[in-house]
Amino acid sequence: MNRKTLAKIALAVALIVVAFVSFIVIWWDLNPIVPTDAKIVEVLDRNRDDLLRIDGVIGAGIARNASDNSIIGIAVYVEDDMTDVQEIPSELEGFKVFVKRISETSEYERENMIIHK
């Protein structure tokens, strides 16, 4: 191969690399990886008014598995005497909703509600 051919091949490879890297950067900006807890905070922020408007709802936060503390969905905390729990959606934007009576919550849960009245 002569120098001109090698230069053309090198230029083509460089353009392909630049195009690929540009695609990855643009895709990453449009589709960032967001941790689950941050997604739940965003969901609760968007649904704050609707949730707190329901009679008996005190607040909401992140629902965690009791055995391994993994995130399992959204916890909606309600007054102990609330009877219309069916007004609370069973899921919010893809996250399962767990209804918890306030007397059944830990101090940690009460202190770490993301939204509350």
Secondary structure as a PSIPRED ss2 file (coil, helix, strand):
# PSIPRED VFORMAT (PSIPRED V4.0)

   1 M C   1.000  0.000  0.000
   2 N C   1.000  0.000  0.000
   3 R H   0.000  1.000  0.000
   4 K H   0.000  1.000  0.000
   5 T H   0.000  1.000  0.000
   6 L H   0.000  1.000  0.000
   7 A H   0.000  1.000  0.000
   8 K H   0.000  1.000  0.000
   9 I H   0.000  1.000  0.000
  10 A H   0.000  1.000  0.000
  11 L H   0.000  1.000  0.000
  12 A H   0.000  1.000  0.000
  13 V H   0.000  1.000  0.000
  14 A H   0.000  1.000  0.000
  15 L H   0.000  1.000  0.000
  16 I H   0.000  1.000  0.000
  17 V H   0.000  1.000  0.000
  18 V H   0.000  1.000  0.000
  19 A H   0.000  1.000  0.000
  20 F H   0.000  1.000  0.000
  21 V H   0.000  1.000  0.000
  22 S H   0.000  1.000  0.000
  23 F H   0.000  1.000  0.000
  24 I H   0.000  1.000  0.000
  25 V H   0.000  1.000  0.000
  26 I H   0.000  1.000  0.000
  27 W H   0.000  1.000  0.000
  28 W H   0.000  1.000  0.000
  29 D H   0.000  1.000  0.000
  30 L H   0.000  1.000  0.000
  31 N C   1.000  0.000  0.000
  32 P C   1.000  0.000  0.000
  33 I C   1.000  0.000  0.000
  34 V C   1.000  0.000  0.000
  35 P C   1.000  0.000  0.000
  36 T H   0.000  1.000  0.000
  37 D H   0.000  1.000  0.000
  38 A H   0.000  1.000  0.000
  39 K H   0.000  1.000  0.000
  40 I H   0.000  1.000  0.000
  41 V H   0.000  1.000  0.000
  42 E H   0.000  1.000  0.000
  43 V H   0.000  1.000  0.000
  44 L H   0.000  1.000  0.000
  45 D H   0.000  1.000  0.000
  46 R H   0.000  1.000  0.000
  47 N H   0.000  1.000  0.000
  48 R H   0.000  1.000  0.000
  49 D H   0.000  1.000  0.000
  50 D H   0.000  1.000  0.000
  51 L H   0.000  1.000  0.000
  52 L H   0.000  1.000  0.000
  53 R C   1.000  0.000  0.000
  54 I C   1.000  0.000  0.000
  55 D C   1.000  0.000  0.000
  56 G C   1.000  0.000  0.000
  57 V E   0.000  0.000  1.000
  58 I E   0.000  0.000  1.000
  59 G E   0.000  0.000  1.000
  60 A E   0.000  0.000  1.000
  61 G E   0.000  0.000  1.000
  62 I E   0.000  0.000  1.000
  63 A E   0.000  0.000  1.000
  64 R E   0.000  0.000  1.000
  65 N C   1.000  0.000  0.000
  66 A C   1.000  0.000  0.000
  67 S C   1.000  0.000  0.000
  68 D C   1.000  0.000  0.000
  69 N C   1.000  0.000  0.000
  70 S C   1.000  0.000  0.000
  71 I E   0.000  0.000  1.000
  72 I E   0.000  0.000  1.000
  73 G E   0.000  0.000  1.000
  74 I E   0.000  0.000  1.000
  75 A E   0.000  0.000  1.000
  76 V E   0.000  0.000  1.000
  77 Y E   0.000  0.000  1.000
  78 V E   0.000  0.000  1.000
  79 E C   1.000  0.000  0.000
  80 D C   1.000  0.000  0.000
  81 D C   1.000  0.000  0.000
  82 M C   1.000  0.000  0.000
  83 T C   1.000  0.000  0.000
  84 D C   1.000  0.000  0.000
  85 V H   0.000  1.000  0.000
  86 Q H   0.000  1.000  0.000
  87 E H   0.000  1.000  0.000
  88 I C   1.000  0.000  0.000
  89 P C   1.000  0.000  0.000
  90 S C   1.000  0.000  0.000
  91 E E   0.000  0.000  1.000
  92 L E   0.000  0.000  1.000
  93 E C   1.000  0.000  0.000
  94 G C   1.000  0.000  0.000
  95 F E   0.000  0.000  1.000
  96 K E   0.000  0.000  1.000
  97 V E   0.000  0.000  1.000
  98 F E   0.000  0.000  1.000
  99 V E   0.000  0.000  1.000
 100 K E   0.000  0.000  1.000
 101 R E   0.000  0.000  1.000
 102 I H   0.000  1.000  0.000
 103 S H   0.000  1.000  0.000
 104 E H   0.000  1.000  0.000
 105 T C   1.000  0.000  0.000
 106 S C   1.000  0.000  0.000
 107 E H   0.000  1.000  0.000
 108 Y H   0.000  1.000  0.000
 109 E H   0.000  1.000  0.000
 110 R H   0.000  1.000  0.000
 111 E H   0.000  1.000  0.000
 112 N C   1.000  0.000  0.000
 113 M C   1.000  0.000  0.000
 114 I C   1.000  0.000  0.000
 115 I E   0.000  0.000  1.000
 116 H E   0.000  0.000  1.000
 117 K C   1.000  0.000  0.000
